[in-house]
Amino acid sequence: MENEFIVIKDLKRSFQIGDQVVYALRGVDLTIGRGEFCIINGQSGSGKSTLLYLLGGLDRPTSGTVEINGVVIDHLDENQLAEFRSKTIGFVFQSYNLIPSMTALENVMFPMIFSGIPKAKRVKRAKEVLLHVGLEKRMEHRPSELSGGQQQRVAIARALVNNPSLILADELTGNLDSASGEAVMEILKNLNEKDGVTIVMVTHNPNLVDYATQVVEILDGKILRNKMLKGRSK
């Protein structure tokens, strides 16, 4: 593949549960190009979320390697990995993971605190990304005052605030109604098409593959199918 951005080689992950070994990934090889919208599709327990967590450095593989933009992240220590994640990767999860006591603006500003960015610049940047996801009128609302779709938009804005080149999304429409889910997917599609952000999203919803430029099907910890799409149907 030209313009390789993510290269995964012989990735394996097993867990010891009592006296049994559970194999979540059984030797995954996968390449994702820069600027792709890759959807990893599979049933519950197929290994897709494990793959995403390893890709984001939130877990360590039993064996194999994950390379992102030329960096083998398995070789980084915890401090190096944290710095790499903060500069390169934005995470969006199904459960939103917003801080209840903070407003939408404060939630989006939060990751920039660790980057040493002055407060005035944090506020300016957070407002920009909230505007980008259509929440300019909800900046001072706390999560309890927002709908599920609005909370997910805040989570996307927070993922974008440090200008990542890669967004990892885990079942981000799972808690949303169809209209809210479609609105969130359109935001990701625009980020991918207009801003060139590489997106890797795991889902069990087969309808979402229409947004993808690359579809990977995973079953029992192995890649069943890896298909490049010439164009989207949405």
Secondary structure, DSSP 8 states (H G I E B T S, - for coil): --SEEEEEEEEEEEEEETTEEEEEEEEEEEEEETT-EEEEE--TTSSHHHHHHHHTTSS--SEEEEEETTEEGGGS-HHHHHHHHHHHEEEEETT----TTS-HHHHHHHHHHTTT--HHHHHHHHHHHHHHTT-TT-TT--GGGS-HHHHHHHHHHHHHTT--SEEEEESTTTTS-HHHHHHHHHHHHHHHHHH--EEEEEES-GGGGGG-SEEEEEETTEEEEEEE-SS---
